[in-house]
Amino acid sequence: MKFQHRFRVDAGLATVVEFHRRPANLAAVTPGFIPMAYEGDPPQRLEPGDELTLKLWMGPLPVRWRLRTAELDEDGVEGFRDFQLEGPFAAWEHRHRYHVADAEDGGGTWIEDDIEARLADSWGRRLIGLQMWAGLPLLFAFRRRGTRRLLLSQGG
């Protein structure tokens, strides 16, 4: 399964890269109807190889999701990739990319998300994975709005 999302923000490339390297911002752009908390203290700033463990609630069910950050270049310009170590999918890879927007696009920075996933074989994890996958368009619409709002408030 594949999912893609792209949007533009009125912020410079370096600001957008730094925004996405801070796990606190992920929590800030996750909608309240998807309760999420980090297990343990996440790093202040993501580095290659960092692992994050999230606890999400899908209705009454807690979902533990452990991810690892990879391929994060020093500038972050090429973006980074995170992949599932443990969680609701058989496989999950999320690539984050950033590009300077041309003046005719309004300037700023394009943010691109590409996700590839494979559902788990067990019926329970498969059901949770399907529910999460079906919610991606709404989740990323919320993230688009939240990212724009936070970057604006941070002086992006």
C-alpha positions, 0 to 999 in steps of 0.5 A: 500500500502507498500513500503520498501527501504534499503541501507548501508552507510559508517558511524557509527550508532550514526552519522546516527541516528543524521543525521536523527533527523535533519529536515534540512537534509530531505530538503537537500536530497529531489530532486530539482524536488520536491520543498519542504519547511517547513511552519514555523521553524522546530525544530533543532532536532526531538523529540517525538511528534514534528510536521512538516508541509511541502509544496510540489509542485506537478507540479503547485499544492501546497500540504500541508503535516503535520506530527508528529514524534512518538516512537523516542527512546532516542538513536534513534537506534530503529529508529522512526516513522512519520505519517500524520496528514493532507495531500494527503493520507487517512493514511501514516506511515513511519518507519525509522530503523537503524542497524549496518552493519556486516563487510562482508557487508562492515561495516557502517550502514543499513538504512531501510524505511518502508512506509504504506499508504492508498489513500484518497477517494476524487479524487483530493487527490487520484490523488496526492497520486498516483503520490507521491506513484509512485515517491517513488522509484526515491525519495528514490534513490535520498535520498540514494545518497544524504544521502551518500554524506552528511554523507561523507562530514560531516565526517560520 
